[in-house]
Amino acid sequence: MFWFLYYFLVIGISLISLKLFDKKILKVLFFSFFFSIMSTPWFISPGSESLAPIISILILENSILENHGIQRIFRPFFAIFFITFAVVYYFYYFRFKN
């Protein structure tokens, strides 16, 4: 139930980010960025079974947790970013032409 509400909030915040930009490509790029940074789940520490959004892992690793390497978070972020960018770009440009 928590993840459902969390993703609902993430989509809302990402849609609000569309209002910040005028150009279509910037809208798609920043929507994908905000959605990816807030919605990508990953393991809190290597070897654990607990998942958390990578934004919270980034904040914790840069402040109070021991450093396990930020590179481990970039792979899932970039994967979700490129998938989101491709899907949103396709629908925004080819399906909903104005």
C-alpha positions as CSV (number, residue, x, y, z in Angstrom):
1,M,0.0,0.0,0.0
2,F,2.9,2.4,0.8
3,W,4.5,1.9,-2.6
4,F,1.2,2.6,-4.4
5,L,0.8,5.9,-2.6
6,Y,4.4,6.7,-3.0
7,Y,4.3,6.2,-6.8
8,F,1.0,8.2,-7.0
9,L,2.9,11.1,-5.3
10,V,5.9,10.7,-7.6
11,I,3.8,10.8,-10.7
12,G,2.1,13.9,-9.4
13,I,5.3,15.7,-8.6
14,S,6.7,14.7,-12.0
15,L,3.6,16.1,-13.8
16,I,4.0,19.3,-11.9
17,S,7.5,19.6,-13.2
18,L,6.1,19.8,-16.7
19,K,4.7,23.3,-15.9
20,L,8.3,24.6,-15.3
21,F,9.4,24.4,-18.9
22,D,8.1,25.7,-22.2
23,K,10.0,23.5,-24.7
24,K,8.8,20.0,-25.3
25,I,12.2,18.3,-25.1
26,L,12.9,20.0,-21.7
27,K,9.5,18.8,-20.4
28,V,10.2,15.3,-21.4
29,L,13.8,15.3,-20.1
30,F,13.0,16.8,-16.7
31,F,9.9,14.7,-16.3
32,S,12.0,11.6,-16.9
33,F,14.7,12.8,-14.5
34,F,12.3,13.6,-11.7
35,F,10.4,10.4,-12.1
36,S,13.6,8.3,-12.3
37,I,15.3,9.9,-9.3
38,M,12.3,9.6,-7.1
39,S,10.8,6.3,-8.2
40,T,13.7,4.0,-8.8
41,P,14.0,1.5,-5.9
42,W,17.3,-0.1,-5.0
43,F,18.8,-2.0,-2.1
44,I,19.6,0.1,1.0
45,S,23.0,-1.5,1.4
46,P,24.7,-4.3,-0.6
47,G,23.5,-7.7,0.4
48,S,20.3,-6.5,2.2
49,E,16.8,-7.3,1.2
50,S,15.3,-3.9,2.0
51,L,14.4,-1.6,-0.8
52,A,14.3,2.2,-0.8
53,P,14.0,5.0,-3.4
54,I,17.4,6.0,-4.6
55,I,16.9,9.6,-3.7
56,S,16.8,8.6,0.0
57,I,19.8,6.4,-0.4
58,L,21.8,9.2,-2.0
59,I,20.9,11.6,0.8
60,L,21.8,9.0,3.5
61,E,25.0,8.0,1.9
62,N,26.2,11.5,1.6
63,S,25.3,12.3,5.2
64,I,25.1,9.6,7.8
65,L,25.6,6.1,6.4
66,E,28.9,4.5,5.5
67,N,29.8,4.9,1.9
68,H,29.0,1.8,-0.2
69,G,29.7,3.6,-3.5
70,I,27.3,5.8,-5.4
71,Q,28.1,3.9,-8.6
72,R,25.8,1.1,-7.5
73,I,22.9,3.5,-7.6
74,F,23.6,4.9,-11.1
75,R,22.9,1.8,-13.0
76,P,19.2,1.4,-12.0
77,F,18.7,5.2,-12.2
78,F,20.0,5.4,-15.8
79,A,18.1,2.3,-16.8
80,I,14.8,3.7,-15.5
81,F,15.7,7.2,-16.9
82,F,16.3,5.9,-20.4
83,I,13.2,3.7,-20.4
84,T,11.0,6.6,-19.1
85,F,12.5,9.0,-21.5
86,A,11.9,6.8,-24.5
87,V,8.3,6.0,-23.5
88,V,7.4,9.6,-22.6
89,Y,9.1,10.9,-25.7
90,Y,7.2,8.5,-27.9
91,F,3.8,9.3,-26.4
92,Y,4.4,13.1,-26.1
93,Y,5.7,13.5,-29.7
94,F,4.0,10.9,-31.7
95,R,0.7,10.0,-30.0
96,F,-0.3,13.4,-28.7
97,K,0.7,15.8,-31.4
98,N,-0.7,19.3,-31.0
